């Protein structure tokens, strides 16, 4: 099973950059497991967080090729370093009067938020690492998941690591 890599890329906030970056991965046969893009503290720069599985040596070449793209400012495979990662997920779960309290209790255990309640469902917002997200989804499956929306992973190197680079 290929190792998962978390790539952090600072790019110019221009039209077409996302397409070129994603194209580089797909042309090399890498499936992107997660891709999150957003402006940084500087509106002219976006941060891409890309989670992809693959062979270390081949992925190293892809990172080097990414770094050569004209709109790419900096690329780091942060997988081997210490980094903070989070994902936001909204989960709409079937709920009735018999199951509502148990679903709310599960949300509380995972420090998730109830963001919408209707007569037939509860929507839960959960933020955390991949394993936490998978765990709460696993717990909620037995109630019947109606919909899931995920942001994908976002990640930053910890200060002690970032200062050395």
C-alpha positions in Angstrom: 0.0 0.0 0.0 1.5 3.4 -1.0 2.3 5.9 1.7 0.1 9.0 2.0 2.0 12.2 1.4 0.8 15.7 2.4 2.1 18.3 0.1 1.9 22.0 0.9 2.3 24.4 -2.0 2.2 28.2 -2.1 1.1 29.4 -5.5 0.2 32.7 -7.2 -3.5 33.3 -6.9 -4.2 33.2 -10.7 -6.6 31.6 -13.1 -5.5 28.1 -14.2 -2.9 27.3 -11.5 -5.1 24.7 -9.8 -5.7 23.0 -13.2 -1.9 22.8 -13.9 -1.0 21.5 -10.5 -3.8 18.8 -10.5 -2.8 17.9 -14.1 0.8 17.3 -13.1 -0.3 14.7 -10.5 -2.9 13.0 -12.9 -0.4 12.9 -15.8 2.0 10.9 -13.5 -0.8 8.5 -12.5 -1.3 9.8 -9.0 -4.8 10.0 -7.6 -5.3 13.0 -5.4 -7.0 11.8 -2.2 -7.7 15.4 -0.9 -7.1 18.8 -2.3 -7.8 22.0 -0.5 -7.0 25.5 -1.8 -7.5 28.9 -0.3 -6.1 32.4 0.0 -3.3 33.0 2.5 -2.7 36.1 4.6 -1.7 37.6 1.3 -4.6 37.6 -1.1 -2.3 37.3 -4.1 -1.1 33.9 -2.8 -3.0 30.7 -2.2 -2.0 27.6 -0.2 -2.7 24.2 -1.7 -2.8 21.2 0.6 -2.7 18.0 -1.5 -2.9 14.5 0.0 -1.7 11.8 -2.4 -0.6 8.2 -2.1 2.4 7.0 -4.0 6.0 5.7 -4.1 8.4 8.0 -2.3 10.9 8.4 -5.1 8.3 9.0 -7.9 6.5 11.5 -5.7 9.8 13.3 -5.0 10.1 13.9 -8.7 6.6 15.2 -8.9 7.3 17.7 -6.1 10.4 18.9 -7.9 8.4 19.3 -11.1 5.7 21.2 -9.2 8.3 23.5 -7.8 9.4 24.4 -11.4 5.9 25.5 -12.5 5.9 29.3 -13.1 3.1 30.1 -10.7 4.4 27.9 -7.9 6.2 29.8 -5.2 7.2 27.0 -2.9 6.4 23.3 -2.5 7.1 21.1 0.5 6.3 17.4 1.2 5.5 17.9 4.9 4.7 14.3 5.5 8.0 13.5 7.3 7.9 16.7 9.4 5.8 17.8 12.3 2.6 19.4 11.1 -0.9 20.3 12.2 -3.7 19.0 10.0 -7.4 19.3 10.1 -10.5 18.6 8.0 -14.0 19.9 8.3 -16.9 17.5 7.6 -20.6 18.0 7.6 -22.6 14.8 8.1 -26.4 14.6 7.7 -27.7 11.6 9.7 -31.2 10.1 9.8 -32.7 10.8 13.2 -36.0 10.3 14.8 -37.2 10.6 18.4 -35.8 7.2 19.3 -32.3 7.9 18.0 -31.9 11.6 18.3 -30.4 11.6 21.9 -27.9 8.9 21.0 -26.7 10.8 17.9 -26.3 14.0 20.0 -24.3 12.0 22.6 -22.0 10.7 19.9 -21.5 14.2 18.6 -20.6 15.4 22.1 -18.0 12.6 22.6 -16.3 13.7 19.4 -16.6 17.4 20.3 -18.6 17.9 17.2 -21.3 20.6 16.7 -24.9 20.1 15.8 -25.5 22.7 13.1 -29.0 21.7 11.9 -31.9 19.7 13.2 -35.1 18.7 11.3 -37.8 16.2 12.0 -36.0 13.5 10.1 -32.3 14.3 10.3 -29.4 16.0 12.2 -26.5 17.7 10.6 -23.2 17.4 12.5 -20.1 19.5 11.9 -16.9 17.8 12.9 -13.3 19.1 12.7 -10.2 17.0 13.2 -7.6 14.7 11.9 -8.5 12.0 9.3 -8.7 9.2 12.0 -11.2 11.2 14.1 -13.3 12.0 11.1 -13.3 8.3 10.0 -14.2 7.2 13.6 -17.3 9.5 13.9 -18.5 8.5 10.4 -18.1 4.9 11.4 -20.2 5.5 14.6 -22.9 7.3 12.7 -23.3 4.8 9.8 -25.6 2.6 11.8 -28.1 5.4 12.0 -28.1 6.0 8.2 -25.9 8.7 6.7 -27.9 10.7 4.2 -25.1 13.0 3.0 -21.4 13.9 3.7 -19.5 17.0 2.6 -15.7 17.1 3.3 -13.3 20.0 2.8 -10.2 17.9 2.4 -7.2 18.2 4.6 -5.6 21.5 5.4 -2.1 21.5 7.0 0.7 23.7 8.3 4.1 22.9 9.5 4.7 23.5 13.2 6.8 26.6 13.9 9.8 24.7 15.1 10.0 22.9 11.8 9.1 25.8 9.6 11.8 28.0 11.1 14.5 25.5 10.1 13.5 25.5 6.4 
